[in-house]
């Protein structure tokens, strides 16, 4: 049985082969999530609390939007101690859907 710590450290991300264009477009169709993608498009990872502050969102709302983006394959979340660093999966998205990131961030 896995320990509680190992369960917390494992943040699931879909493989590139599971990316679904309709799901991605539906996910980024929300103005808040699209703005998160645009903020992350400079390829600088951001901590959750930094995104909260930039967007003026409560922690729970920001976490909700970040989870949906991660589950759709748009972002990657990496644990750094108690912080979570969020980055855009630009290379994975471009490999699967060339030009998508430019359309979303342009």
N, C-alpha and C positions, 0 to 999 in steps of 0.2 A: 504494500500500500504506500503511495507517495506521501511524503511529509507535506505539511501545510506550506512550508517555505518553498519547496520545489514546485508546488502547484501555483503559487503566487508568481514565481519568477518566469514561468512559461506563459508568454503572451501569444495566443494563436493568431496566425496570419494565413490568409488563403494563398495557395500556390498560384503562380502566374497562369498555369493551365486552367484554373478554375475561375479566372476573371470573366465576368459576364458584362458586356457593354450596357445592356438595359439596366442592370442593377447599379452599375457605376453612375450612369446618367441620372437615374432616379435618385441616387444618394446625393450627388452634387447639385441636383435641382433645387435643393433648399438653399436660400440665400446665405444663411450662416455657414453651412458646410462649404459652399462655393468660396466664401470669403476666407475660410481656413485654408483651402487649397491655394488660393492666391497668395496668402501670407507665406505659406510654405514653399511657394514656387521659386524663391531665391536660393533654395537648396541648403538653407541653414536650419538644422534641427532646433526645435523650440520645446521648452518645458511646458507641461500642461498649464501651470500657473501663469506663464508668460502669455500664452494664447488667451487665457481667461481675461487677463488685464488688457491686452490689445483689443479684444472684441467686446469688452464690458459685459461678460457673461458670468452668471453664478457658476461655481465649481460643478455642481450636478448637471447643469445644462451643457456645459462645455464637455464634460466627460461623456455624456450621452452622444453628442455629435461626433466626438472623436472615436467612440466605439463603432458607430455606424460607418465612418470613413475607413477604419481599420478592417472591419468585417467585409467591406466591399472590395478591399485590396488597394485603396487609394493611398493610404498612409501606412507607415511602419511605426510601431511603438516599441521603444527599447527601454528597459529598466536600468536606471542608474541609481542604485540604492533605493531611497524612497521616492525619487523623482522619476518621471516618465518623459523621455525625449520623443517627440513626434517629428517625423520627416515624411516628405512626399516620396512615393515609390516611383519616381520619374522614369528610371531606366526600365523597370518592370512594365509600367504602363505604356511607354513608348515602344517597347519590344512587342507587346501584344496588340496595341492600337496606335500605330504611328500617327503623330500629329494631334493626339487627344489632349495632351497637356497644354499645347499651344492654344488650342481652341478654348479650353477651360480658363486659361490665365490671360488670354489676349483681350 
